[in-house]
Amino acid sequence: MPALKVDGLAKTFPLKKPLFGPARPGVRAVRPVSFQVETGETLGVVGESGCGKSTLARMLVGLLEPSEGTIEIAGKAQDTADPAAFGKLIQYVFQDPNSSLNPRKTIRQVMEAPLKRLHAMSGPDRDRRISEIFASVNLRDEFLGRYPHEFSGGQAQRIGIARALAADPRIIVLDEPVSALDVSVQAQVLNLLADLKSRFGLTYLFITHDLAVVEAVSDRIVVLYFGAVVEIGKAESIFANPRHPYTKLLADSAPVVGRPLTAPEQKGTELPDPLNPPPGCAFAGRCPRATDLCRVQDPDLKPMGEDQLAACHHPLEG
Ligand SMILES: Nc1ncnc2c1ncn2[C@@H]1O[C@H](COP(=O)(O)OP(=O)(O)OP(=O)(O)O)[C@@H](O)[C@H]1O
């Protein structure tokens, strides 16, 4: 049974109705996406800024109600209108560790909240649990009385990870968890995440725009473009053997640690206008292989060889 299964998940942000003229359809941040994450797997999600990564992540952890689609965790359909129910199963680690922690709360208060709310834990049990979790992320108990601004980025991110672990979830959605950190600290946090995953039997959804990082940490990778999945494949082969021209474009932009996923040297680097999406394939305007068909018909995701899927009318040979 997969740890996480999403089917047709989509989000449109409504726009205010203009004073004059007809209502506008809204911003389609995520078009219907479907995928699953196996138990114990790390699924990487990559895409350029604005492709819908954070919107997808926020829906998965119940912070944002989807416009369409379903989310199943460990075989159980989640009530997407009841975000509270998600907390014990799936947790979120934010990109910017400092601003994701309430500056007026001590770290102990930050850690106590999920234990109280989700596990009704109090007194010595709760304190013991906090100490255990803190030790597992290599932080000392004396930090518990301090405030978030007293920590470096790497320490603050470990606190963010500890807070997620306090809920005792099965799945953690890591949204650019090392992008805001110094390169020297990134590897430490990535190693810690790998260690925690095997120790607690976790499943990860790892969102990033950093190709080198996603290739290193993932088992499989989902490539998003303009709110939709364009390719899914194994981490070790998807960039070496891309079937979708967009994945190839990413791979050709010579991944360097920390380098954002954009290829400014390519012609037409603009994403389509989300208020006025093109009728066919969203990548057609940038694609060297595009034909008339691509400009009118949006391709479905189809199997391409073993363990790979791509949404393209004219896929690369592989
Ligand atoms: N609350 C909102 N209201 C309207 N549009 C939104 C809202 N949040 C996001 N969007 C739009 O949805 C699209 C996807 O945004 P999202 O933040 O999910 O992308 P992203 O891939 O996470 O980008 P980044 O890496 O820059 O955070 C963008 O076009 C964005 O402008």
The ligand as an SDF file (V2000), in Angstrom:
LIG
                    3D

 31 33  0  0  0  0  0  0  0  0999 V2000
   -2.6990   32.7030   -2.7940 N   0  0  0  0  0  0  0  0  0  0  0  0
   -2.5170   32.7970   -4.1060 C   0  0  0  0  0  0  0  0  0  0  0  0
   -3.3620   33.5260   -4.8800 N   0  0  0  0  0  0  0  0  0  0  0  0
   -3.2120   33.6180   -6.2090 C   0  0  0  0  0  0  0  0  0  0  0  0
   -2.2170   32.9980   -6.8940 N   0  0  0  0  0  0  0  0  0  0  0  0
   -1.3360   32.2620   -6.1970 C   0  0  0  0  0  0  0  0  0  0  0  0
   -1.4210   32.1180   -4.7700 C   0  0  0  0  0  0  0  0  0  0  0  0
   -0.4050   31.3200   -4.3610 N   0  0  0  0  0  0  0  0  0  0  0  0
    0.2850   30.9850   -5.4680 C   0  0  0  0  0  0  0  0  0  0  0  0
   -0.2710   31.5390   -6.5740 N   0  0  0  0  0  0  0  0  0  0  0  0
    0.1780   31.3630   -7.9750 C   0  0  0  0  0  0  0  0  0  0  0  0
    0.2180   29.9750   -8.2370 O   0  0  0  0  0  0  0  0  0  0  0  0
    1.3470   29.6360   -9.0330 C   0  0  0  0  0  0  0  0  0  0  0  0
    2.1820   28.5970   -8.3120 C   0  0  0  0  0  0  0  0  0  0  0  0
    2.7690   29.1620   -7.1390 O   0  0  0  0  0  0  0  0  0  0  0  0
    3.6530   28.3280   -6.1000 P   0  0  0  0  0  0  0  0  0  0  0  0
    4.0750   29.2690   -5.0220 O   0  0  0  0  0  0  0  0  0  0  0  0
    2.9340   27.1000   -5.7080 O   0  0  0  0  0  0  0  0  0  0  0  0
    4.9130   27.9370   -6.9880 O   0  0  0  0  0  0  0  0  0  0  0  0
    6.3580   27.4170   -6.5450 P   0  0  0  0  0  0  0  0  0  0  0  0
    6.7580   26.4370   -7.6030 O   0  0  0  0  0  0  0  0  0  0  0  0
    6.3080   26.9410   -5.1470 O   0  0  0  0  0  0  0  0  0  0  0  0
    7.2490   28.7040   -6.6570 O   0  0  0  0  0  0  0  0  0  0  0  0
    8.4540   29.1860   -5.7140 P   0  0  0  0  0  0  0  0  0  0  0  0
    9.5330   28.1540   -5.8720 O   0  0  0  0  0  0  0  0  0  0  0  0
    8.8080   30.5190   -6.2680 O   0  0  0  0  0  0  0  0  0  0  0  0
    7.8750   29.2420   -4.3180 O   0  0  0  0  0  0  0  0  0  0  0  0
    2.0600   30.9390   -9.3230 C   0  0  0  0  0  0  0  0  0  0  0  0
    1.6100   31.4090  -10.5750 O   0  0  0  0  0  0  0  0  0  0  0  0
    1.6070   31.8430   -8.2050 C   0  0  0  0  0  0  0  0  0  0  0  0
    1.6350   33.1850   -8.6070 O   0  0  0  0  0  0  0  0  0  0  0  0
  1  2  1  0
  2  3  1  0
  2  7  2  0
  3  4  2  0
  4  5  1  0
  5  6  2  0
  6  7  1  0
  6 10  1  0
  7  8  1  0
  8  9  2  0
  9 10  1  0
 10 11  1  0
 11 12  1  0
 11 30  1  0
 12 13  1  0
 13 14  1  0
 13 28  1  0
 14 15  1  0
 15 16  1  0
 16 17  2  0
 16 18  1  0
 16 19  1  0
 19 20  1  0
 20 21  2  0
 20 22  1  0
 20 23  1  0
 23 24  1  0
 24 25  2  0
 24 26  1  0
 24 27  1  0
 28 29  1  0
 28 30  1  0
 30 31  1  0
M  END
$$$$
